Amino acid sequence: MTAEVVVLALVIALSPFTLIPALFMQFAPRAHASGGAFLAGWVAGVAVPVSVCVALTPLVQRFGGGHSWTAWVRLGVGVLLVLLGIRQWRVRHGKAAPGWMRLLSDATPARAARLGLLLSLLNPKIFLLSAAAGVAVATEDPTPAGAVSAVVVFTACAASTVLLPVLLRIVLGERVVGPLARTRSALERNAAAVMAVVIAAIGLLLLAEGLAAV
């Protein structure tokens, strides 16, 4: 697995859009069950685009011009991420809390699983990063076992920070609630600006790699 794939997984893992909902789940009425259900939905939402891209990239390469196609994909994803980063930066002030935050605060396990799936699969930033990772894995021409292993490692890394609050709550119980609440508040205040910079930086990285491969 290339460094690019690891970096993309870490960006998802450390994104405020990953950390904030994961922390919110620890304040739901049934925190353990809801946190675990949210984690399962989140893992599925990250795994789907990376798996689909790993499966489809060899077929597109075969009929669409070989590895040059993946360079254009990187360019396209890079442009989209840069534009998303710029937009996020421009609207970072004065935004109301998104509706999904209110849903998370009293989520049942069933709702938490659905929200985990939707917030990862339908978030354009996370979807594009997962898709880019899938293309990066496939361009290495791995064996089937190697491809599955890369997808599993990528998904585990990307979801690691959703798992961490669940484990902390299980191990430390109520003692961890205060620190988690303060961390959540800090992320909420700075999430938009931090994510704008990170997304734009990853977009520029993909643009550079795409231009180098064209």
N, C-alpha and C positions, 0 to 999 in steps of 0.2 A: 504494500500500500504506500503510495507516494506521500511526500510531505504536504502536497496540495490537498489531498483528501483529509489528512489529519487536521490541517488548518481550518478547512471548511467545517469539520465536525466540532472543533473547539469554538468557532464563531457562533454556531448554533447553541452549543452548551452554555456559553458565557453571555449570550444575548439577553438583554432585559426582557424580551418577549418570551424567553424560555423561563428565566428565573422568577419573574413576577407572578405568573400564574401558578408555578410550582410552590411558591411561598404562600400564595393565597389559600391553596388547598389545605394548608396546615391549620387554618382557622375555620374550616367548615365544621358543621356539627359532628360529623363522624370522620374525623381527620385521617385516621389510619386507613379506613376502607376507601374513602374518597380520594386520598392521595395515591393509593395503589391503583385505583381505577383510572385516575387521570394519567398516571405513568403508562399504563397499558395502551390507552388511546394515543398518547403522545408518541410512543415507540412505533405504533402502527402508522401514524401520519408521517413520520420521518422515513420509515422503511419503504413505504410505497413508491415515492418518486425515485429514490436512489435505485431501488430494485428494477423498476420499469426501464430506467435509462441504461442500466447495466445490460438488461436483456435486449433492448432495441438497438443500442449503438452498433453492435457488430452487423446487424441486418442493414442499417442505413449506410454503414461504411461499404458494405458489399455492393449496394446498388446506387450509392450516391457519391462516389468519388474518393473512397478510401479515407485515410486519416485526416485529409484536409477538411472534411466535414466537421470534425470535432473542433477544429480551430475556429470555424465560423460559429459553432455553438458557443464556445467560450467568448467570442466577441459579442454575440447577441446577449448572453447572460450578463456579461460585464457591463454593457451599455445599460441594460435594465436596472442592474444594481446601483450603478452610479446615479441614474435618474431617480431611483427610489431614495437613495441617500440624500440627494439634493432636496427632493420634495420634503423628506422627513425633517431636514434641517430648517427649511423655510417655515414649517408649521409647528416647530417644536414648542413655541410659547402659546399659552392660553388655550390649550386643548382640553376639552372635558374628558373625564375618565371614560374609557370605552365601556360599552354595555356589558361585555363579557366579564369585566371585573366584578360587577354587581352579581352576575350569575354564579361566579365562583365562590362568593362569600357564604352562600348557603346551599352549595351543591350537594345533592345526593350522590352515592357512588355511580348510579346509572347515568346521571347528568354529567358527572365528572369525566366518565369515559368518553361520552360524546364530545364534550368540550375539548378534551385532550386531543382527540382525533381531528376535530375541525380547526382548532387553533394552530396545529402544526401543518396539516395538509392544505388548508386554505389560506395560510399566511404567505403572501407572495415572496417575502424575503426568505423564509425558511424553505419554501418549496424550491425556489431557484438555487439556493445553496445545496440542497439535497440532490437536485437534478445535476448540478455541476459536478458534484462528487461522483454520481453514477457514471457520467461521461468520463471522468478522470480514471475511474476504476476500469472501465471497459477498454479504454485506449491502451492499457498495459497488456492487453491480450491474455488475461489470466485463464487458468484452467477453471472448469466449473466449481471445483472445491475452493480454489483461490478466490473466485468471484464471490461465492457465498461467504467465505471468511471475511473478505474485505467489507461486504455489506453489513455483516454482524458487528464487526469492530467499529465501523463508522457509526452505526445506529447506537451502539452502546456508549460510545464517546459523546455523541450528540445529546443523548438522553441522561447522561450521568448526573447533571445538575438538577434534573427533575427527581432522580432517585435519592439524591443526598438529603434533602429536607425530610423525606419519608423515613430514611434510616435514622436521622438525628432525632426525630420525634419518637420513634420506637425505642431508641436506646436511652435518650435523656429525658423523655417525657415532658412535663410542663416546664422544666428548667430551660428548655430551648425556645420557648414561646416568645419571651422578651427579645432576645437577640434576633430571632427571625422577623419579628414585627419591625424592629429598627432597620434591618437590612431591606425589608420590603419598602418601607417609607423612603429610604435613601434612593432606591432604584426607581421608584415612582417619580421622584423629583427630577431625576437626571436621565431617565430612560431614553427619551426621544433624541436628545443631543448625542448621547453615547452611541446609540444604534445608528444614527445618521452617519457618523464618522466611520464606524466599523464597516457598515454596508458599502459606503462609497470606496473605502480602501480596498475591500475585497473585489469590488467591481473593477477598480483600476488594475489590480493584480491579474484578474482574468483577462482584461483587455490586453495587457502586456504579453501574457502567455499566448493569447490568440494571434496577436500581430506577429509574434516571433515564429509561429507555426504556419502562417499563411504562405 
